[in-house]
Amino acid sequence: MSASIVAIGFASKGDYGPFRPTFEGKPVESVGFFLGGPFGKMLEFVSPDRPEDARVIHHEYVHALTYDTIANAPPWAAEGF
């Protein structure tokens, strides 16, 4: 179990663009994501312009906190938190 979480905030969607996840070779439209694996946990996100946009950071952080206990949870459970 890894205790550390690396968080990378990008200043704009343009800065984040090259690091966005892809699906079938095309970038996925997102403003943040969580990646967990054998080398640790990482959050990447676009720094919010408005306080209410911080919900993306909170959502991805919950993934990081729950990863060790429900790493193989079905999408409906993992995305439901």
N, C-alpha and C positions, 0 to 999 in steps of 0.2 A: 504494500500500500504506500503510495507516494503522498507525502504531506504537502509538498509545494505545488503551487499553481502559477504558471507563467501567464501574465495578462499583458496583451499588446493592444494599445489603443492607437487608432489612426486618426489624423486630424480631419480627413475628408474621405468621401466615397472614392475620389480619384486616387488618393494614396492607398486605400484599401484594395482597390480593383485588382492589382496583380496577385493578391494573396487570397482572393475569394475562392471558396471551394468550387469544383467543377462537377458536372454530371454529363456523361456522354460527350466529354470534350468541350462543353460550353459552361461559362461561368454561371453559377447559381445566384440569383438576385437575393442578396442578404445584406444585413448590416452588422452581422456578427455570427460567430460559431464557436463551438467547443470541440476540442479534439483530445481524446484520451488514448493512451497506449502504454506500451511497456517502458517508454522513456519518460513518462510523466503526463501532466495535464496542461493544456494551454487554451486560453481564451483569446480570441481576436475580435475586435469590434471597432466600429466607427464611433469616435467620441461624440456624444449627443450634443446637439445644438440647444435642445429644450430639456428641462428637467424631466418631463414625462417620457422622453425617449430613453431614459436610463433603464427602462424596463427590459430592454434587450440585454443589457449587461447583467441585470439580476437574473434573467432567464438562463443565460449561458452559465452564470456562476452556480445556479442550482444544479445544472448538469455536472459541473465539476465536483460539487459536494456529494452528489449521489452516485457518481460513477463507480466507486468501489463496491457499493452494495447492490446496484441494479445495472451493471454494465451491459448486460444482455437483455435488458427489458425491451418488450415490443414497443414500436414507435408510439402507439396510442398512450402507453404509460409514461414513457420517457418525455414526450412532448407535452403531457398533460399537467406536469408540475409547474 
